[in-house]
């Protein structure tokens, strides 16, 4: 499991966009977005770099969650 902090999510549309971007990455089984916390939890064996790139391509910044 991978947890990332996502900057720039401000609404439900943003959360859906991040979830869809992450779920498009190979080996992602599920993306759980917590809009209030500004985080996404990724289930599966996806590469962190690929997940972060997908989030960046959707227009958001991601970094490891503390």
ChimeraX commands (.cxc) that place a marker at each C-alpha (Angstrom):
marker #1 position 0.00,0.00,0.00 radius 0.5
marker #1 position 1.19,3.50,-0.88 radius 0.5
marker #1 position -0.03,6.75,0.69 radius 0.5
marker #1 position 0.62,10.10,-0.96 radius 0.5
marker #1 position -0.20,13.67,0.00 radius 0.5
marker #1 position -1.82,15.45,-2.96 radius 0.5
marker #1 position -1.71,19.24,-3.21 radius 0.5
marker #1 position -4.37,21.17,-5.09 radius 0.5
marker #1 position -7.45,19.01,-4.47 radius 0.5
marker #1 position -10.27,21.34,-3.44 radius 0.5
marker #1 position -13.49,19.57,-4.40 radius 0.5
marker #1 position -15.14,16.30,-5.28 radius 0.5
marker #1 position -14.28,16.75,-8.94 radius 0.5
marker #1 position -10.60,17.04,-8.02 radius 0.5
marker #1 position -10.81,13.89,-5.91 radius 0.5
marker #1 position -12.44,11.96,-8.77 radius 0.5
marker #1 position -9.81,13.19,-11.22 radius 0.5
marker #1 position -7.01,12.01,-8.94 radius 0.5
marker #1 position -8.69,8.64,-8.35 radius 0.5
marker #1 position -9.20,8.08,-12.07 radius 0.5
marker #1 position -5.62,9.08,-12.86 radius 0.5
marker #1 position -4.20,6.74,-10.23 radius 0.5
marker #1 position -6.46,3.85,-11.22 radius 0.5
marker #1 position -5.22,4.15,-14.81 radius 0.5
marker #1 position -1.72,3.12,-13.68 radius 0.5
marker #1 position -0.87,-0.56,-14.26 radius 0.5
marker #1 position -0.92,-2.71,-11.09 radius 0.5
marker #1 position -3.16,-0.28,-9.17 radius 0.5
marker #1 position -6.02,-2.26,-7.70 radius 0.5
marker #1 position -7.79,0.64,-6.01 radius 0.5
marker #1 position -7.30,4.32,-5.21 radius 0.5
marker #1 position -8.92,5.75,-2.10 radius 0.5
marker #1 position -8.96,9.55,-2.00 radius 0.5
marker #1 position -9.43,11.42,1.28 radius 0.5
marker #1 position -10.28,14.94,0.15 radius 0.5
marker #1 position -10.33,16.39,3.68 radius 0.5
marker #1 position -6.83,15.07,4.43 radius 0.5
marker #1 position -5.55,15.76,0.91 radius 0.5
marker #1 position -4.31,12.19,0.55 radius 0.5
marker #1 position -4.66,9.20,-1.71 radius 0.5
marker #1 position -4.09,5.62,-0.62 radius 0.5
marker #1 position -3.11,3.27,-3.42 radius 0.5
marker #1 position -3.68,-0.46,-3.16 radius 0.5
marker #1 position -1.75,-2.83,-5.39 radius 0.5
marker #1 position 1.80,-3.16,-6.56 radius 0.5
marker #1 position 2.13,-0.04,-8.70 radius 0.5
marker #1 position 5.39,1.85,-9.00 radius 0.5
marker #1 position 5.35,5.03,-6.88 radius 0.5
marker #1 position 6.96,7.06,-9.65 radius 0.5
marker #1 position 4.28,6.02,-12.12 radius 0.5
marker #1 position 1.53,6.91,-9.66 radius 0.5
marker #1 position 3.07,10.31,-8.92 radius 0.5
marker #1 position 3.45,10.97,-12.66 radius 0.5
marker #1 position -0.20,10.11,-13.29 radius 0.5
marker #1 position -1.22,12.56,-10.56 radius 0.5
marker #1 position 1.06,15.24,-12.05 radius 0.5
marker #1 position -0.42,14.61,-15.50 radius 0.5
marker #1 position -3.87,15.24,-13.97 radius 0.5
marker #1 position -2.65,18.63,-12.73 radius 0.5
marker #1 position -1.81,17.95,-9.08 radius 0.5
marker #1 position 1.37,17.60,-7.04 radius 0.5
marker #1 position 2.01,14.46,-4.98 radius 0.5
marker #1 position 4.59,13.60,-2.35 radius 0.5
marker #1 position 4.94,10.87,0.26 radius 0.5
marker #1 position 2.52,11.28,3.15 radius 0.5
marker #1 position 4.08,11.66,6.59 radius 0.5
marker link #1:1,2 radius 0.2
marker link #1:2,3 radius 0.2
marker link #1:3,4 radius 0.2
marker link #1:4,5 radius 0.2
marker link #1:5,6 radius 0.2
marker link #1:6,7 radius 0.2
marker link #1:7,8 radius 0.2
marker link #1:8,9 radius 0.2
marker link #1:9,10 radius 0.2
marker link #1:10,11 radius 0.2
marker link #1:11,12 radius 0.2
marker link #1:12,13 radius 0.2
marker link #1:13,14 radius 0.2
marker link #1:14,15 radius 0.2
marker link #1:15,16 radius 0.2
marker link #1:16,17 radius 0.2
marker link #1:17,18 radius 0.2
marker link #1:18,19 radius 0.2
marker link #1:19,20 radius 0.2
marker link #1:20,21 radius 0.2
marker link #1:21,22 radius 0.2
marker link #1:22,23 radius 0.2
marker link #1:23,24 radius 0.2
marker link #1:24,25 radius 0.2
marker link #1:25,26 radius 0.2
marker link #1:26,27 radius 0.2
marker link #1:27,28 radius 0.2
marker link #1:28,29 radius 0.2
marker link #1:29,30 radius 0.2
marker link #1:30,31 radius 0.2
marker link #1:31,32 radius 0.2
marker link #1:32,33 radius 0.2
marker link #1:33,34 radius 0.2
marker link #1:34,35 radius 0.2
marker link #1:35,36 radius 0.2
marker link #1:36,37 radius 0.2
marker link #1:37,38 radius 0.2
marker link #1:38,39 radius 0.2
marker link #1:39,40 radius 0.2
marker link #1:40,41 radius 0.2
marker link #1:41,42 radius 0.2
marker link #1:42,43 radius 0.2
marker link #1:43,44 radius 0.2
marker link #1:44,45 radius 0.2
marker link #1:45,46 radius 0.2
marker link #1:46,47 radius 0.2
marker link #1:47,48 radius 0.2
marker link #1:48,49 radius 0.2
marker link #1:49,50 radius 0.2
marker link #1:50,51 radius 0.2
marker link #1:51,52 radius 0.2
marker link #1:52,53 radius 0.2
marker link #1:53,54 radius 0.2
marker link #1:54,55 radius 0.2
marker link #1:55,56 radius 0.2
marker link #1:56,57 radius 0.2
marker link #1:57,58 radius 0.2
marker link #1:58,59 radius 0.2
marker link #1:59,60 radius 0.2
marker link #1:60,61 radius 0.2
marker link #1:61,62 radius 0.2
marker link #1:62,63 radius 0.2
marker link #1:63,64 radius 0.2
marker link #1:64,65 radius 0.2
marker link #1:65,66 radius 0.2
view
